[in-house]
């Protein structure tokens, strides 16, 4: 799977659900990334909805402080 495969794209809510945080917490991670562990950036927008590559989110969750949850 890759960033070019729409089946691997997640919305902010799907990202938040995967790492078991509230949606606003996910947005905080994305909007205020830490220098040592920046959250993945959206890969594109579909209309006005940003989407993330699920593989990047999964990898980031495995490396983040306090993670992984899943």
FENVENQUI-V176635 format. One record per backbone hydrogen bond with DSSP energy under -0.5 kcal/mol. NH is the residue of the N-H (numbers start at 0). CO is the residue of the C=O. E is the energy in kcal/mol with one decimal. If there is no record, write none. Layout:
# FENVENQUI-V176635
NH:CO:E + NH:CO:E
This chain:
# FENVENQUI-V176635
4:1:-1.9 + 5:3:-0.8 + 7:4:-2.7 + 8:5:-1.3 + 9:51:-3.1 + 14:10:-2.3 + 15:11:-2.7 + 16:12:-2.7 + 17:13:-2.3 + 18:14:-2.2 + 19:15:-0.6 + 19:16:-0.6 + 20:15:-2.4 + 24:21:-0.6 + 25:21:-1.9 + 26:22:-2.3 + 27:23:-1.8 + 28:24:-2.4 + 29:25:-2.2 + 30:26:-3.0 + 31:27:-2.3 + 32:29:-0.5 + 33:36:-0.6 + 38:28:-0.6 + 42:50:-2.6 + 43:50:-1.2 + 45:48:-3.0 + 46:44:-0.7 + 47:45:-0.5 + 48:45:-2.0 + 49:47:-0.6 + 50:43:-2.5 + 51:9:-2.9 + 53:7:-3.3 + 53:51:-0.6 + 55:52:-0.6 + 56:52:-1.9 + 57:53:-2.7 + 58:54:-2.3 + 59:55:-2.7 + 60:56:-2.6 + 61:57:-1.6 + 62:58:-0.8 + 62:59:-1.0 + 63:59:-1.7 + 66:63:-2.1
